[in-house]
Each structure stands twice: as C-alpha cells, then as structure tokens.
Amino acid sequence: MDESLLANEGKSLTIELDGVKYDRIPLKTHVITDKDKLSDVFAKYVKPVAQEGDIAFISEKAVACTQKRAIPMKDIRPRWLARTLCRFVYKNPYGIGLSIPETMEMALRECGVLRILFAAFISAIGKLFGRRGWFYQIAGDKARAIDGPCDCTIPPYNEYVVLGPVNPDEAAKEAALSAGCPVAVVDINDLGGNILGTSDAAMDRPWLVRALKDNPLGQSDEQTPIGLIRRAV
C-alpha cells in the first residue's frame, strides 16, 4: 500500500467483519470550507486513489461546511430556553453536542421548540431508569448532527457551530459521480455512528456503521474528513 494511505495515529487501519478484513483508509485534505464544491473535493482526493470495490465515506461536518452550514459562534444569540436546556445535556469527552447554549439554540431552530422540549422530557424519564440516548431518538438526526467547537477542533471551526448537512443522499450522489465509487455521508464518533446519506439506496447502512464504528477519521490535526473502505488483500 502507498505509504500515504495509512491509519491515523491511535486508530486501527483494518477491521474484520463476518470473517472478512477491510482497510479503512483516511485521506488527508485541505481545510474544507464553503468555498469548496463537494464534487471538486472528491475529484481531487478520492478519484486518483480509489479502486474497484472501494466505498468512500465523508464526515457529515465536511459536507455541511461546503453547504454554508457552519455558523460563527459570535452570530448566534441563544434564548433563555437554550441556556436552560443545555445545562441538562450529558457532556461526553468526544464532542460538545448540545451542551452549550449556542448549539442548543441551533437545535431549537433546526428541529423546533416543541420537538426539543418533548425530547428533553423523554430524556428526563430515561435518566430515572439509568438510560441515555433517548433525547436524540426523539430529536432526530438534525439534532444529533449539530456540534460545536472543542479543544481539538481545527481552525477556523474552533469558533463555529456546524449543523447537519442538507439532503445528504443528494450530496453523496454528487460526490460519487466525481469519485468513481459509491459514497456515504457519515456521522461517526467514538460513541457510535449514523449513516446520513448514501449515493445508492441499496448500500447497507448497518454494515457501514459496523465497518466504521471505531471512527477511523480525524478532523483535527489529521485533516482526514474522507476515507475509503477497501477489502484487505
């Protein structure tokens, strides 16, 4: 394998699924912004290295950034409800989520006040039984995909809230035309994963989550928001 096609530090390159080994190859890019077209990004970084049978995957945040879905923190004015609700959000070490007023405010705007309030109510019931995750089951993918800056966020996004991408299936189809291989838009972190969009409706989303469950990408100093799944030789 090309020496540039290696795992990120601390990550595993290979995973075994149902007795078959696959490599998850991270691809280093420039810092993707709203000045970029997704098709150009895939033509530049994926097409030259993709092989027959590969599946490309891209972080939902990178897609959102090309869609002008990254909002400067300074431009967000959280309402009282956002400042109150964010205090009850579980803070995990893998991302900000909705635990700050700015991200909670954007969840209220994206999902609607009633849905977020209902999700918060159900979440409170879940906590009584020692269960987590009920909030996002009700709030949905739009809320789950919202994230804010943390210590490892690469500039300029260390001062932004990033929303989920619009029409991720269409974005995946656009990318696939340039990549020359199937594409999935993914929301993967160290706590789990979700497939937001695929270039082909027949793609096996549960299988993709299993293949990427340990989060082989890196979007801080690694600058690898895109990767390839390839059957290991």
N, C-alpha and C positions, 0 to 999 in steps of 0.2 A: 504493500500500500504506500502511496505517496506520503512522505514524512509530514506534510502539512495536514493530512487527513487523520488527525489523532484526537483522542478524547481530551476534554477539558481536565484541568488539574482536579484531582479528587473525584472524578467521575469514571464510570466504567464504560469502555467502548462497546463491549459485547454483552448481549443478554440472550438467554436461552428460553424459547417458548415452544412448548409441545415437542421437545426433543430437537428443535432446530435452532441454530445460533444465528443471531443477526448483529451486525455492527450498526451503531447509531453515530454517524459521523458529523460533528459540528463544523459549520462553515463560518469562517471569520468574515465579517463585512465592515464597511464603514458605518458610522452612526447614522441610522436611517431616520429621516425626518419627513415633514410634509412636502419637501421639495422633490422627493423621490416618487417614481412610479413603480408599483409593485412588479409590473412586467419587466421593467429595466433591471431591477434588483435581481430577479431570478435569471434573466438572460446573462447577467454579469457573473453571478456567483454559483449558480446551480447548473446551468446547461453545460458549461465546459467540463464538469466533473461527474455528471450524472451518467449512470449506466443502465442498461436494460434491466428491468425488475426493481429499480430503486423507487422509493417513495420519499418525496421531500416533505418536510414539515417546517412550519414557521410559527414563532410566538405570536399570539394574538395582539400583543402590545406593539410589535413591529408593524403589523398590518394597520392597527389603529393610528399609529403615528403618520403613516402615509395618507390617511383619510382626515387629517386635521382634528383628530380626536384626543390630542394631548393638550390639556388646558393648564395655563400657568396658574400656580397656586395664588399669586397676587390678584388674579382676576376673579377668584371665587369668594363670594361673601356668604358664609354659612349662616343659615337662620337658626333661631333658638332651638328648634326641634333637632336639627342636625348636631348641634353642640351637645344636646342632651343624650340623644340615642347613641352617639359614638362612644360614650363612656361605658356602655354595657357590652361592647363588642370584644370578643376574645382576641387578645393580642398574641399572635404567634411569631416565632423568630424568622419566618420565611417571607414576610411581606406585611405591608401596612394594612391592606384591605380597607375596611370601612371604620377603622379605629380612630380616625382623626376627623375633625369637623368638615374639612374640605372634601374628603372622599364620601362621607355620609351625605353631604349636601348634593353631590352629583348623583348619588344613588336615588335620592328623593326626586331629583329632576328626571332621571332616566326611567325610573320604574313607577313613579307615582307615590304620593304620600300614603294613600290607603294601603297599597300593597306592602310598603316598607313597614308600616305600623302593624299590619297583620303578621308579617314575618317576624317582627320583634316580639309580638305576643306569643306566637307559637314557639319561638326560641326560648322565651322565659319558661314556658311549660316544659320544654325539653331539658332545660337545666335542672329542673326539680327532680327529674329522673336520671340525672347524670349523663344526658345525651347532648352531643354537639352536632352542628351542621344543619339543624332544622331551619335556621334562618335562611340560608341560601337555597334550600329546597323550595321554599315559598317565594323568595325574592327573585330567583331565577338567574339565568346566565348573565344578564346585563349587570346585575349587582355583583355577581361573583368575579366578573372580569375587571371591575374597577380597582385600580391600585394607585397608591401614592408613593412618594419618594422615601427611600430608606438609605442607610449608610452606604450601601454598595451600589446605589443607582448611578449610572453613568451620566455625566453632564450632556446636554442641558436638562435631562429629565429628572435630575435631583431637585428641580424646582417646579415640577409638573404633576398633575393628576392625569392618568391615562385611562380613558374609557375603553369599553369593549369595541371591537370593530363592527362596522355596519355591513350587512349582507356578506358574512364570511364565506358562504358557499360560492357566491359570485367572485369574491376575491381569490379564492382557491382556484377556480376555473381560469381566471385571468392569468394567475401565476403559472398554472400548468401548461398553458399554451407557450409560454416562454421557456419553461424549464425542460419540456420534453418528457415529463414524467408526472405521475399523479402527485397532488399536493394536498396537505391537510393543514388547517389553521388550528393551533392547539393552545390550550391554557393548562400548562403543566407546572407544578411546583413540587416542593419536597413533601407536601401533604397529600398530593393526589393529582388527578388530571381530568380534563374535559376536552372533547373534540368539538370545536365550534363550527367548523366548516370543512367540506371536502370537495375536491374537484369532480368526483364521481360519486353519486348517491350509493353505489354498490360497495364503496370502501367500508371495511369492517371497523367501525369506531371503537367497540370494546377491545378488539385486538390491538388497535393503535394505542389505546390507553395503557394496556399491558406492556407494550413494547417501549413506552416512554415513561413508565411510572416512576423511575428514579431520576427523572429530569436531567437528561444529558446536555441540555443547552446551557448557555451562560451569557447574561446580558449586562454584566458589569465590565470589568477589565477584559474579560474574554472576548466580548463583542461577537458572540456567535448566536444570533437570534434565529438562524436557519440551520437545518440539519438534514441528513439523508439516512433513511433506514435501508440497509443493504444486507442481503443474505451473506453470512460469513463464508469464506472459502475454506 
